[in-house]
């Protein structure tokens, strides 16, 4: 994540140019919850005329607790991740929630995500 002045230096333009590009839609800035502008690695690639990574990436959010007694904690995790992804401008492709111990690999949904990555269906 780059602040506008850092991003401007990286691509060799002024902050005023970034502001014009944001207003015109040429390179829209992302916004924090407090409405501050920022730029990402994908924006850097776009500014350099390259294809952004996001087009090749599937965003999967995985939330887990160990027992049924922790279901309220699971809901809190999901809420926190929603706020995080919204704040970062991430478009989530899949939400996965699971109840299962953390010390074993008997977590079906987690293993399905890993297998999908190994098969090349999901990128990290």
C-alpha positions as CSV (number, residue, x, y, z in Angstrom):
1,X,0.0,0.0,0.0
2,X,1.4,3.3,-1.1
3,X,0.6,6.9,0.0
4,X,0.1,9.2,-2.9
5,X,3.5,10.9,-2.5
6,X,5.3,7.5,-2.3
7,X,3.4,6.3,-5.4
8,X,4.1,9.4,-7.3
9,X,7.8,9.1,-6.7
10,X,7.7,5.4,-7.8
11,X,6.1,6.1,-11.2
12,X,7.8,9.5,-11.8
13,X,4.8,11.9,-11.7
14,X,3.6,14.6,-9.3
15,X,0.9,14.1,-6.7
16,X,-1.2,16.7,-8.6
17,X,-1.0,14.4,-11.7
18,X,-2.2,11.5,-9.5
19,X,-5.1,13.7,-8.3
20,X,-6.0,14.5,-11.9
21,X,-5.9,10.9,-12.9
22,X,-8.1,10.0,-9.9
23,X,-10.7,12.6,-10.9
24,X,-10.7,11.7,-14.6
25,X,-10.8,7.9,-13.9
26,X,-7.5,7.2,-15.7
27,X,-6.1,5.7,-12.5
28,X,-8.6,5.9,-9.6
29,X,-7.2,5.9,-6.1
30,X,-8.3,3.5,-3.5
31,X,-9.8,5.1,-0.3
32,X,-9.4,4.2,3.3
33,X,-12.4,4.2,5.6
34,X,-11.3,7.7,6.6
35,X,-11.3,8.7,2.9
36,X,-7.5,9.0,2.5
37,X,-6.2,8.0,-0.9
38,X,-3.8,5.1,-1.4
39,X,-2.4,2.9,-4.2
40,X,-1.6,-0.8,-4.5
41,X,0.9,-3.0,-6.3
42,X,-1.8,-3.6,-8.9
43,X,-2.0,0.2,-9.5
44,X,1.8,0.3,-9.9
45,X,1.5,-2.4,-12.6
46,X,-1.3,-0.5,-14.3
47,X,0.7,2.7,-14.3
48,X,3.6,0.9,-15.9
49,X,1.2,-0.5,-18.6
50,X,1.2,-4.1,-17.3
51,X,-1.6,-6.4,-16.4
52,X,-2.6,-6.2,-12.7
53,X,-2.2,-9.3,-10.5
54,X,-5.7,-9.1,-9.3
55,X,-7.1,-10.4,-12.6
56,X,-5.2,-13.7,-12.0
57,X,-6.0,-14.0,-8.4
58,X,-9.0,-15.5,-6.6
59,X,-9.6,-14.0,-3.2
60,X,-10.7,-16.5,-0.6
61,X,-11.4,-15.5,3.0
62,X,-11.1,-18.4,5.5
63,X,-12.4,-18.0,9.1
64,X,-12.2,-20.8,11.7
65,X,-12.9,-21.5,15.3
66,X,-12.2,-24.7,17.3
67,X,-15.6,-25.6,18.8
68,X,-19.3,-25.0,18.6
69,X,-19.1,-22.9,21.8
70,X,-17.0,-20.4,19.8
71,X,-19.7,-19.7,17.1
72,X,-20.1,-16.1,18.2
73,X,-16.3,-15.6,17.7
74,X,-16.7,-17.0,14.2
75,X,-19.3,-14.4,13.4
76,X,-16.9,-11.7,14.8
77,X,-14.1,-13.0,12.6
78,X,-16.3,-12.8,9.5
79,X,-17.4,-9.3,10.4
80,X,-13.7,-8.2,11.0
81,X,-12.6,-9.8,7.7
82,X,-15.5,-8.0,5.8
83,X,-14.3,-4.7,7.2
84,X,-10.7,-5.5,6.3
85,X,-11.5,-6.5,2.7
86,X,-13.7,-3.5,2.2
87,X,-11.1,-1.2,3.6
88,X,-8.5,-2.7,1.2
89,X,-10.7,-2.7,-1.8
90,X,-10.6,-6.5,-2.1
91,X,-13.4,-8.2,-4.1
92,X,-13.9,-11.5,-2.3
93,X,-14.6,-14.5,-4.6
94,X,-15.4,-16.9,-1.8
95,X,-16.2,-16.9,1.9
96,X,-15.4,-20.0,3.9
97,X,-16.2,-20.5,7.6
98,X,-15.5,-23.7,9.5
99,X,-15.5,-25.2,13.0
100,X,-12.6,-27.5,13.5
101,X,-9.4,-27.9,15.6
102,X,-6.3,-26.1,14.6
103,X,-3.8,-28.8,15.5
104,X,-5.0,-31.4,13.0
105,X,-5.7,-31.5,9.3
106,X,-9.3,-32.8,9.5
107,X,-10.7,-29.5,8.3
108,X,-12.5,-30.3,5.1
109,X,-13.1,-26.8,3.8
110,X,-9.5,-25.7,4.5
111,X,-8.1,-28.7,2.7
112,X,-10.4,-28.1,-0.2
113,X,-8.9,-24.6,-0.5
114,X,-5.3,-26.0,-0.4
115,X,-6.1,-28.7,-3.0
116,X,-7.6,-26.0,-5.2
117,X,-4.4,-24.1,-5.0
118,X,-2.3,-27.2,-5.7
119,X,-4.3,-27.9,-8.8
120,X,-3.8,-24.3,-10.0
121,X,-7.5,-23.4,-9.7
122,X,-6.8,-20.8,-7.0
123,X,-3.7,-18.6,-6.9
124,X,-2.0,-17.2,-3.8
